[in-house]
Amino acid sequence: MNTINYICGAISILSLLSCNNREQSLEQLDKKSAREVTLKTLTEGDSVLHITTQHIWYNGEQIAFKSDTLVTARTPNTWNQVDSTQTLSKVPIYVTVQ
């Protein structure tokens, strides 16, 4: 359930950024009070690591940091025929903010 919260934070930040008419790089954003979420996928052997990292900033101080990792098989067993070119390291990431 915590991973969903992290993903929601990332979408919130992206939504706020898309409302702004002028484009800013991440380095220029004010982190005085914000939540920064990073999603990363790494492949290690036959496993795929789905890593979510969150930093929470309040009044210019980082007050919390957490990183979670979900591990899945690179090509999970399913009833359907498996396409050898498809792996969990290449599937799209869908994020929902609530």
N, C-alpha and C positions, 0 to 999 in steps of 0.2 A: 504494500500500500504506500510506503514511503517513496518508492520510485515514481508512482503516479504523481505525487506532490512535486517532485523535482521536475518532471516533465511539464506539469502545469505551470510551474514558475518560468520555465524556458519559453513556453508559448506566450505567457503574459508579457515577458520582456520583448519578445519578437513582435507582438501585437502593438505594444506601445511605440516601438521603433518604426513600424510601418505607418503609423498615424502621423508621424513627423514628416513634413514636406522636404526637408533638407536631409541629406544622407550624412551620417556620422560613423566613423570607424569605432570599433569597440574600445580602442585605447582612449578615445576622447569622451566616452560616456562618463557621467558623474556617478561614482560609486558611493556617494555619501550615505545614501540609504537605498539599498537595492538587493535583489536576489539574482545571482548569476548561476546559470545552470549549463553544464556541458555534457553532451552525449557523445560517446566514443565507442567504436566497435573495433576490436582487435582479434586476429586469428592466431591461435597458438596450437599447432599440430592439428588434431581432429576436433578441437574445441573452439568456440567463438565466445569471446568475452564482451558483454554488453555493459559498459561502464557509465555510470551517471555520477557526476560530481556537482556539488552545490556549495556556494559561498554566500553567506548572508552578511551584508554590510549595514550598519546602523550608526548614524551620526559620524561617519568617517572611519569607524572601526569595524574590523571584521570580527563579528561576534560568534559566528558558527561556520563550521566546515564539515562536510560529510561526503564520503564517496562509497557507492554501492556497486557491486559487480554481480551480474547474473551470468552463469556459465551454461551454454547449450552445446549440443553436438553440432559439428559443422554441417552435416547432412543428417537430420533426424529421420528415423524410420517412420514411414507412413504407409497406409494401405495403397495409395496411388503409386504409379511408377515414378521413380525418382529421376529427374533430369540431372545428369552429372555436372552440368555447368551451373546449376543453381545451388547456392550455399546460403546459410543464414548470415554470412558476412556481407552479402550483396543485396539483401532484401531492403526495401524502402523503410524509412522510419516515419511513422505517423504519430503526431503528438496532439493530445487533447487537453485544453485548459478548462477547468471548471471553477 
